[in-house]
């Protein structure tokens, strides 16, 4: 349960935004998550080169049972709603949340799953170190009847040259994949 700013306004018509409307949010979040990750590293020597190989997997499952309701204030003190708050001389505690008129709770159930695997190779020969890597990710999010699935194969490549034992020059090129939750798939929220 908390108050949150909900827009600025000019309370005395002097052209200065000096107050904030507020919204009171009452929420219950029951969240259950499970995750797992495992990786292994192998070292191989071939002639003058040393190689390290890293391989791994990760998995995440999560469920959120979310209940929420809110009361939004106006630009003036209104019975049953949060009062506005002055930005220059705030006075807290004017209204009691127990007196707010709140709607019934709305419920949303969201579930999500993410999993991936990766393979990274690193080779050292003299003062050169090179890396190559691949990662595969997939995810599925569902909220009510809305479901969103996606997957991607990403990669990275790099090289390091040890000019001296304490100075190196490097270059790296990579791409990445960042899944957006089911609630962010609308173009209005920057999705998909």
Backbone torsions as a table, in degrees:
resi	resn	phi	psi	omega
1	UNK	NA	125.8	-177.9
2	UNK	-161.5	159.1	172.7
3	UNK	-96.5	146.4	-179.7
4	UNK	-137.8	140.4	175.5
5	UNK	-58.2	145.1	-175.8
6	UNK	-140.0	37.9	176.7
7	UNK	116.4	141.6	-179.8
8	UNK	-97.2	154.2	176.4
9	UNK	-153.5	164.8	178.4
10	UNK	-93.2	108.5	-173.4
11	UNK	-78.7	-20.6	-176.6
12	UNK	-127.4	19.8	175.2
13	UNK	57.0	33.5	177.2
14	UNK	-100.3	8.5	177.9
15	UNK	85.9	4.2	-179.3
16	UNK	-113.1	128.2	174.5
17	UNK	-72.9	107.7	-171.8
18	UNK	-124.9	5.9	-179.0
19	UNK	-146.9	161.5	-179.3
20	UNK	-127.4	130.9	167.6
21	UNK	-68.6	155.8	179.4
22	UNK	-130.0	155.9	174.6
23	UNK	-124.6	137.2	176.2
24	UNK	-101.4	125.6	-179.1
25	UNK	-114.6	131.0	177.8
26	UNK	-118.6	115.2	-172.7
27	UNK	-135.0	146.9	172.7
28	UNK	-127.1	123.6	-178.6
29	UNK	-121.5	118.8	173.8
30	UNK	-112.1	107.1	-174.0
31	UNK	-121.6	133.9	178.0
32	UNK	-130.0	126.0	-177.6
33	UNK	-129.0	152.3	175.0
34	UNK	-141.9	132.5	179.0
35	UNK	-140.9	158.8	-177.8
36	UNK	-151.4	140.9	175.3
37	UNK	-146.8	144.0	176.6
38	UNK	-147.2	143.5	177.6
39	UNK	-147.7	159.2	177.9
40	UNK	-140.6	149.4	178.7
41	UNK	-125.0	134.1	177.7
42	UNK	-123.1	141.3	178.1
43	UNK	-115.2	131.1	-178.4
44	UNK	-132.6	136.9	176.8
45	UNK	-114.9	125.8	176.5
46	UNK	-128.1	107.5	-178.2
47	UNK	62.4	-125.0	-179.7
48	UNK	-89.2	-5.1	-177.0
49	UNK	-98.0	143.8	174.3
50	UNK	-114.7	133.8	-178.6
51	UNK	-121.7	141.2	171.1
52	UNK	-123.7	135.7	178.3
53	UNK	-121.8	128.2	177.7
54	UNK	-115.1	129.3	176.6
55	UNK	-133.9	146.2	-180.0
56	UNK	-166.4	169.3	177.2
57	UNK	-137.6	155.0	172.8
58	UNK	-145.5	153.0	-176.5
59	UNK	-147.8	140.9	177.4
60	UNK	-141.3	131.9	171.6
61	UNK	-125.0	135.0	178.8
62	UNK	-145.7	143.7	176.2
63	UNK	-129.5	134.5	177.7
64	UNK	-126.3	118.3	173.8
65	UNK	-102.6	108.7	-168.5
66	UNK	-119.0	122.7	175.7
67	UNK	-112.3	133.6	-179.6
68	UNK	-148.1	154.9	171.7
69	UNK	-156.7	159.0	-175.8
70	UNK	-150.5	156.5	172.2
71	UNK	-128.2	124.5	-177.2
72	UNK	-105.3	128.6	179.0
73	UNK	-78.0	173.1	178.8
74	UNK	-117.2	-171.3	179.3
75	UNK	-76.7	-4.2	179.2
76	UNK	-136.1	158.8	177.8
77	UNK	-60.9	125.2	-178.0
78	UNK	-130.9	126.9	180.0
79	UNK	-55.8	136.9	177.3
80	UNK	83.7	3.3	-179.5
81	UNK	-132.7	159.2	177.1
82	UNK	-64.1	140.1	178.0
83	UNK	-79.8	153.8	175.0
84	UNK	-66.5	163.3	-177.6
85	UNK	-125.7	126.6	177.1
86	UNK	-67.1	138.7	177.7
87	UNK	-80.6	-25.2	-175.3
88	UNK	-98.2	-26.9	176.3
89	UNK	-144.0	71.6	-176.4
90	UNK	-67.0	139.3	174.4
91	UNK	-123.7	115.2	-177.5
92	UNK	-93.3	159.5	174.7
93	UNK	81.3	12.5	-179.6
94	UNK	-66.5	-38.7	178.4
95	UNK	-116.1	153.6	-179.9
96	UNK	-106.1	123.7	179.7
97	UNK	-55.1	-24.0	178.1
98	UNK	-66.2	-18.5	179.9
99	UNK	-94.4	-3.4	-178.5
100	UNK	-70.7	143.6	173.4
101	UNK	-87.5	112.4	-176.3
102	UNK	-115.9	141.0	175.7
103	UNK	-72.7	175.3	175.1
104	UNK	-66.5	155.1	177.0
105	UNK	-64.3	141.7	168.6
106	UNK	-104.5	147.1	-176.1
107	UNK	-117.4	138.0	170.9
108	UNK	-135.2	139.0	179.1
109	UNK	-116.9	120.9	-178.7
110	UNK	-121.6	135.7	174.4
111	UNK	-128.3	149.2	-179.3
112	UNK	-145.4	150.2	177.3
113	UNK	-141.9	133.4	176.0
114	UNK	-132.9	138.8	176.2
115	UNK	-151.5	153.2	-178.1
116	UNK	-162.0	167.5	176.2
117	UNK	-144.0	152.3	-176.7
118	UNK	-145.5	157.4	178.4
119	UNK	-143.6	125.7	-178.2
120	UNK	-133.0	129.4	176.7
121	UNK	-115.1	137.6	178.0
122	UNK	-129.4	131.4	179.6
123	UNK	-124.6	137.0	178.6
124	UNK	-121.7	126.4	178.1
125	UNK	-139.8	108.7	-176.1
126	UNK	63.1	-123.1	-179.2
127	UNK	-95.3	4.7	-179.8
128	UNK	-100.0	137.8	172.0
129	UNK	-129.7	125.3	177.5
130	UNK	-119.7	148.3	177.1
131	UNK	-132.2	144.3	172.8
132	UNK	-138.8	136.1	-179.2
133	UNK	-147.4	151.3	174.6
134	UNK	-130.3	146.4	174.7
135	UNK	-142.2	136.4	175.0
136	UNK	-114.7	129.9	178.6
137	UNK	-127.0	145.4	169.2
138	UNK	-142.9	151.0	177.5
139	UNK	-147.5	158.5	176.8
140	UNK	-143.3	126.7	174.7
141	UNK	-123.1	143.0	177.4
142	UNK	-140.8	133.1	174.7
143	UNK	-134.0	108.7	-174.5
144	UNK	62.9	-128.6	180.0
145	UNK	-88.1	-5.3	-178.7
146	UNK	-88.4	126.2	-179.7
147	UNK	-131.6	142.4	177.4
148	UNK	-136.8	129.4	179.7
149	UNK	-125.7	146.8	173.9
150	UNK	-160.1	159.1	175.2
151	UNK	-148.9	163.8	-179.0
152	UNK	-160.3	148.4	171.5
153	UNK	-110.1	121.1	-179.5
154	UNK	-117.7	164.3	-176.3
155	UNK	-145.0	165.0	173.0
156	UNK	-149.6	149.8	177.3
157	UNK	-144.8	142.8	-179.6
158	UNK	-157.7	163.9	177.0
159	UNK	-144.9	143.2	177.0
160	UNK	-127.6	135.8	172.9
161	UNK	-119.3	121.1	-179.3
162	UNK	-84.6	98.2	-179.8
163	UNK	-62.7	-47.5	172.1
164	UNK	-135.0	177.0	179.8
165	UNK	-64.0	-25.5	-177.9
166	UNK	-111.9	7.2	-179.6
167	UNK	-137.4	128.8	179.3
168	UNK	-133.3	152.2	171.3
169	UNK	-115.3	143.3	-178.0
170	UNK	-143.5	160.8	173.2
171	UNK	-141.8	143.7	179.1
172	UNK	-147.3	144.1	175.2
173	UNK	-134.8	133.6	-176.5
174	UNK	-155.0	160.7	168.0
175	UNK	-127.6	169.2	-175.1
176	UNK	-147.6	171.3	-177.6
177	UNK	-139.4	122.7	179.3
178	UNK	-125.4	102.2	-178.3
179	UNK	-66.1	142.1	174.2
180	UNK	-101.4	141.0	-179.9
181	UNK	-62.8	163.8	-176.8
182	UNK	-59.5	-29.8	179.5
183	UNK	-75.5	-10.5	-177.6
184	UNK	-107.3	14.1	-175.7
185	UNK	-82.6	-17.6	177.8
186	UNK	-67.2	139.7	176.8
187	UNK	-57.1	-25.7	178.0
188	UNK	-66.6	-21.2	179.8
189	UNK	-107.5	13.9	178.3
190	UNK	91.9	4.7	-177.3
191	UNK	-92.5	179.3	-7.5
192	UNK	-78.2	NA	NA
